[in-house]
Amino acid sequence: MKKAWTRFLHWLKTAGWHADLGKEAAMAKLIEFYVPATFQPPKTRWTPAELRGKVIGFHPVSRKSA
């Protein structure tokens, strides 16, 4: 069983993954993207506390037949 484990660890290292015996291996890919220096996140408006959880009623749109 130890031989199979050693082969598996060797395969991980040659595939670009790093693992230590007895430690849990975490595998993830990092996605990089470009953010311009002049980027500004959009301004968001928070809902006032008294309006949170309030039910908003929507009326059905009535269509007139032609």
Secondary structure, DSSP 8 states (H G I E B T S, - for coil): -HHHHHHHHHHHHHTT----TTS-------------TT----------GGGTT-------------
